[in-house]
Amino acid sequence: MKWPTVPLREIAPPQTAKLQFSPNESVWHLTLDQIESHTGDIVNKKSALASEAGTSTYIFDEGNVLYSKLRPYLNKVLCPAEPGIATTELIPLRPRKDLLDRRYLTYYLRSNHFLGFANVAVAGVKMPRIIMAKFWKHRIPLPLFSEQRRIVEILDQADALRKKRAEADAKVARILPALFYKMF
């Protein structure tokens, strides 16, 4: 199906959260190493006082989609379920609620199509970063909102199956050595 395309900046501009944390409030401090590649799952979540956040940080909330501009081939995209403080290596996208479902945007940014684009739209060798001018001009397919939600539902189901498969694989990895030992 052919959908209209829109530049990313028009439908998901960079915008941080408008909320504030008190200096002695314990909040999530998000760094790139906490985001699992390709899945957006959080590993080793860290909280600290808001006053301990460095200068190269910003506040995000549940309205943002966070995209890692550093080493785009790692495909680190997060749809946060709670607010926190993030490194500036993550771009705080704020999808327009009237046009774009943020989970649709998250899945799109993780897609092989976008990953292929991101891998060639970089500068730098040791620490490649996506070229922001190209990032913002990238045209994202924009189906009707109802179609976006249908796509998200299908991808959520596929993601749930992926997680169940990973759990089963982990269980097999624990059980097989024990069975082998017991048998011999």
Buried (B, 14 or more C-beta within 10 A) or exposed (E): EEEEEBEBBBBBEBBBBEEEBEEEEEBBBBBBEBBBBBBBBBEEEEEEBBEEBEEEBBBBBEBBBBBBBBBBEBBBBBBBEEBBBBBEBBBBBBBEEEBBBBBBBBBBBBBEEBBEBBBEBBEEEEEBBBBBEBBBEBEBBBBEBEBBBEBBEEBEEEBEEEEEEEEEEEEEEEEEEEEEEEEE
